[in-house]
């Protein structure tokens, strides 16, 4: 298992950001990972428009996961309508 950080940008226009955050946490757990921390940064202005929106809701997840499962995590998050972008980074030990 490796340590990862994942920054996600969610749709700021939806009312249920906490529900979307819980779904992402459940996804990490269902892939065999363990969450260390979820840091909600809140609504911020985007550097450039994404899907004609200028604001996004930022959330930083810290978790442990098998390296092979990160591909499935990215694939599933890419299919979600409320997730604009995600970036998974390997943390040094």
N, C-alpha and C positions, 0 to 999 in steps of 0.2 A: 504494500500500500504506500502511496505517495501523498504528500501534502500539497494541496492546491488552493488557489484563490480564484474566485470567479466573480467578475464584475458584470452585472446585468443591467440593462436599461429597459425598463418597463414602460408601457403606455401610461402617461400621466393623466389622461382623460378618464380612465376608468375609476370607479369608486372603490373597487375591491383589490387594492394592491396587497393587502395582508393575505387575502385568499390566494393570490398568485404566488406570493412568497412561500406560503405553506405548501403549495403544489410543487414548487421547485425543491423545497426541503424534502418532501416525500419522494420525489424522483431520485434525489441523491441517495436516500436511504434504501429505496427499492433496487438500486444498482449495486448495493453492497457497501456503500460508503457510510462514513460517520461525520456528522457536522460538528465543527468546533465552535463556530461563531457565525452569526448573521448580523451584519451591520447595515442598518437602513440609513442611507444618506439623504433621502428625500427627493423632492422635486427640484430639478435644476434645468437651466437653459442649455440646449444642445449646441454644439459647435457648428453644426450644419443641419438643415432639415432632414428628418427621416420620416418617410411616408407622409410628407407635407405637415409634419408636426415640429414645433420648435422647442417643446419641453419634454423631458423624460424623468422617470422616477428611478433613481439609482439605488442598487442594493449590492453589497459586497458579501459573498459567502466564503467561508474558510472551512475546508473539509478534507478528509482522507478518502482516497478512492484508488482502485486498481487502474493502472494506466490504460488498459484496453477498454475500460468502461467510459473513458472520457469522450470517445467518438460517439457512443450512443447518447450520452448526455447532450452533446452539441447538436446531434441530429434531432432529438426530441424537442429541445428548446427552439431550434430553428423552425419547427412546425407550429409553434404556438403563436397566435395572433397578437397577444399582449406583450410579447418579448421582442423588442426592437433589435437589440444586439446583446451578445455575451462574449466574454473573453476569459478563457481559462489559462491560468499561469501556474507553472510548477514552482513551488517554494523550495528553497534550499533547506537542508536539514540542519 
